[in-house]
Amino acid sequence: MTKKKFRCDFCKKTFSREQTLLTHSCIYRSRYQDKENPDVILAFTIYKKIVDPAGNKKIHFDKFIYNKLYTSLIKMVRWIKENKLYNSQEYIDWLIKNSVNLNNWNKETTYQNFIYNFLQTETPERAVERFVILAEEWAIDTNNYWQEIFTKANTNWICHKIQMGVISPWIYLGSDVGKEMLGRLNQEQLELVLGWLEAIANVFQRKIKNQDLLWMNNLFS
C-alpha cells in the first residue's frame, strides 16, 4: 500500500505527514499570504501594467508570486514610499513606456530624468499645492510655521527636495522667498544642484515671464 503524501500547493514539495505540511512555510506561500499587504498590492498593480500595458487581460495574483519580477517590484514600491514620490503613477507609466531597465527604476538619476520632463509641463498651481503640503509636513515635524520653511529648513534637505523635483522651479525661481531660500545654500550644496538648475532654469525663466505670480508671492509672505 502506497503511503499517502501531502503536497504544498505553492512549492509542490511533498511531505509524509500532514502536520509537517501544515507547519511548512515556503517563499511562495508567504508571498500569497501577504497578498493584502499594501506594498504587495501596489507591486502587483505595477506588474499588471508591465505584462499587459493595455489592461485587456485578467492577470491572476497566483502568477505574480512565481514571477522573477516579484522581489524587484516590492523593493521598488518601498523605494517610492521612502522617497515619498508625489507622482509615482506618472513615473511608473514613464518607466514602462520608455522600456527602462528594472534595475534602474529605483535610482535617483533615473527619477531625475523623468522629473526634468515632468516639471516642464506642470502648472504653478500644482507646484504650489505640493510645496504647501511639504511645508506643512515639515512644520509639524520641526514645530515651526509652514512659511518658515524658506528660512529655517535644513539646506541639505532642501537640496535633496530640489533634486527630486518635490520643490519645483516655480517655487525657487518664481517667488522672492524661494530665491532667498536658494541663496541659503552654500557653495558645495549649490554645486550639487548646479547641473539640475542649469538644465531647467532657462526653460522656466521664459515660463515665469509669461505668468502673473503675484498670488504666489502673496501666499508665501
C-alpha positions, -999 to 999 in steps of 0.1 A, spaced: 0 0 0 14 34 -10 17 58 18 -2 90 13 19 121 6 10 156 14 20 183 -11 24 220 -7 2 237 -34 27 265 -37 62 250 -40 50 214 -48 72 199 -21 57 167 -6 57 155 30 49 122 46 29 138 75 1 162 72 12 181 103 45 188 86 27 203 57 5 225 80 36 239 96 56 242 64 63 276 50 79 284 17 86 317 -1 56 313 -25 32 305 3 45 335 23 40 357 -8 5 345 -12 -3 352 25 10 387 20 -14 395 -8 -34 420 13 -2 439 22 -4 475 7 31 472 -7 23 439 -24 -10 453 -38 9 482 -53 37 459 -66 10 437 -82 -6 467 -98 27 477 -114 33 441 -125 0 441 -144 9 473 -161 42 457 -172 28 424 -186 -4 440 -200 1 477 -207 -33 479 -224 -51 464 -194 -71 440 -216 -61 407 -198 -71 394 -164 -39 388 -145 -41 365 -116 -21 371 -84 -10 335 -84 12 341 -114 28 372 -97 41 352 -67 62 330 -90 74 357 -113 111 369 -112 99 405 -110 83 400 -76 112 409 -54 123 438 -76 89 453 -76 85 451 -39 118 469 -35 106 495 -60 74 501 -40 94 506 -8 117 530 -25 87 550 -37 74 552 -2 107 560 14 112 589 -10 76 600 -9 73 603 -46 43 625 -52 39 614 -88 46 577 -86 19 567 -110 32 590 -137 67 578 -130 58 541 -134 39 548 -166 70 567 -179 93 538 -170 72 513 -188 66 535 -218 103 541 -222 113 505 -215 137 515 -187 156 485 -173 140 475 -140 174 476 -122 174 513 -128 139 521 -116 148 530 -80 178 551 -89 177 589 -83 193 596 -116 165 577 -134 138 596 -115 156 629 -122 155 622 -160 117 617 -156 111 647 -133 130 670 -156 104 664 -183 75 662 -159 82 696 -143 83 714 -176 46 707 -181 35 712 -146 13 743 -137 24 767 -110 -8 759 -91 0 722 -88 36 730 -78 24 753 -51 -1 728 -38 26 702 -35 50 726 -18 24 738 8 18 701 17 55 696 20 59 727 41 30 717 64 46 683 70 79 700 77 62 724 101 47 695 121 80 677 122 100 707 133 74 726 154 75 757 131 51 777 110 50 763 74 61 797 59 93 794 79 105 766 56 122 792 34 144 805 62 147 776 86 147 743 67 179 723 66 197 732 34 209 696 27 172 686 29 163 715 6 190 702 -19 175 668 -20 139 680 -24 151 702 -53 169 673 -70 139 650 -65 116 676 -80 95 680 -48 104 716 -47 95 729 -81 114 757 -101 81 776 -99 89 779 -62 126 787 -61 127 807 -93 92 822 -94 89 836 -58 110 861 -39 112 839 -8 120 809 -29 150 827 -44 161 837 -9 159 800 1 181 791 -28 205 818 -17 209 800 17 227 771 0 265 770 5 289 766 -24 292 728 -20 254 725 -20 250 747 -50 274 725 -69 253 695 -61 222 711 -77 240 733 -103 236 708 -132 200 705 -124 194 742 -121 213 750 -153 193 724 -172 159 737 -162 164 774 -154 163 786 -190 130 770 -197 115 782 -165 127 818 -168 107 820 -200 76 805 -184 79 828 -154 79 859 -176 46 848 -191 29 842 -158 14 865 -132 28 850 -100 18 878 -76 -7 854 -60 21 830 -51 43 857 -36 13 869 -15 6 833 -3 42 829 9 45 862 26 
